[in-house]
Amino acid sequence: MPRKSKRSMVGMLWEPCNEPNINGNHPALLASLRCNGDVQLPFRFPITVDTHDRSCSSEQCDTKMPLWTLAREAQINQSAQVGYMCDYQNKRLKVATREVKEWMRGQRELGVDLEGKPTGYLGARVSKRLCADLFARGVCRGAVECANLLLHAESKDPTSAESIKTAPLTDIALVYPIQLLQAVRAQEHWPKETTRAIVDKRCDTPRKITECPFWTVYGARGRRPKVHMLSAYEFAREFDFDLATHPLSMKTHQAQLQDLQKYHAVLTAQGIEEVGNCRRRHLRPQTHYVIQEEGGPAWLPLGHGEYAQPYRHDWVMVQRKRPYVPVLYGAQGSRNEDDMAMRILALFFPWVNDVQDSSDAVPYIADLWPSDARSWREALCMQVNRRGYPTQEVKRFVLDFCFTYCLPREYQLIDGLAEDSDNEDIEDDVNFALDEEDVLEAVQTHIKGSQRRKA
């Protein structure tokens, strides 16, 4: 029987029954009501020698779970059971108070507009408006959707409560890498990446605001084997950026001396002095604490490049426990092939923003634009011909991206791009073409059911 989460049966009263998969019911209810019933007791009872089944007394179940744990499990299950019963009996939720006020305001305005009208007409308009508000603007949620809304209320994904997903999501915005590649081609100064303000929660003193630009930090990830060969898409799947933790008191500093993996960063001599004087709110990166260069089992420090310096002591690369699915933020349509080629280069091919971190397989971002290239489409073709796809998985990602956001027959960047399509050589037998008269006839034609008439 389940012993965890909302379906836990720990402490539940278990009566004699003749069917293991059906909830118990009283015979009198079935005989009197003449319908199916579902009697579920929300109460949970402590496991003691007196309440436990005597045939299982040798297991000493009453001593396996502490009383506070049993009380916590009982409270969770009782609340879940009572909530299920209330939702099942009502099968509806209250409409938002603000929405109800809007309905009332609309009814009042309708009443003013219909002054002097016959009573029958007035009643018909009011009832129709009410039905329209209930059906079109009122949202009736089921118990499962209500539970999802509560469980994912603080989720960054706005669709987490409205849909069932087999994997978690993370968003990627392509605005900055497109601007960066355009600046590289024009040999202009690189633009600064705009980021979302993040509250630094490492210290309980008055919080400060920090930032972590994804593309800038991705390009400054360094040459460590785990992350060097990863494209931005693969990196978003497998890794995330997290604030680097460091000791905030002498007690935690002593604990880190016993276990260096307890925090990501270590205190310097000045940091130890500041912490000893209870001035932890004044700690500054690289002055009072520095990142551990060797990293840890599930995290890695950033590289040593110029663009990594402002962030390398405050942020670390953390490997995800399970892969995420990157979702491109915003519409990805473009007017020409060059825009799509830039998206593919920035998203699916690895690059770095420091020359010292580049290698034969991972170029410096300025090298993505060859001097003899006339367009970004040619630059993409040169990249593929020179270095190829990093992996077969990346090749599949590129093909999926092209067939999702591009026209397959107009945006074939290299031979074999549409190798998964089985109708490349098939031509339509019907010569379908419309002239102006056909379009005019189609616009003026009204078809309803089996009748066809001219407007």
Protein Blocks (a to p, Z undefined) as FASTA:
>chain_A
ZZehjkbcghiacdddfbfkbccddfklmmmnopacddddfbdcdddfklpcfklmmnom
mlmpcfklmmmmmmmmmmmmmmmmmmmmnopacddfklmmmmmmmmmmmmmmmgoiafkl
mmmmmmmmmmmmmmmmpccddfklmmmmmmmmmpcblklmmpccfbdcddddfklmmmmm
mmmmnopacddddddddddfkbfbdcddddddfklmmmmnojafklmmpcfklmmmmpcc
ddddddfbfklmmmmmmmmklpmbdcdfklmmmmmnopaklpcehkloccdfklpfkbcc
ddfbfklmmmmmmcccdddfbdcddddedjfbdfbfklmmmmmmmmmpccdfbfklgcfk
lccfklmpcfkbcbfklmmmmmmmmnopfblklmmmmmmmmmmmmcfklmcfbghklmmp
cklmpccfbdcdddfklmmmmmmpccehjbccdZZ
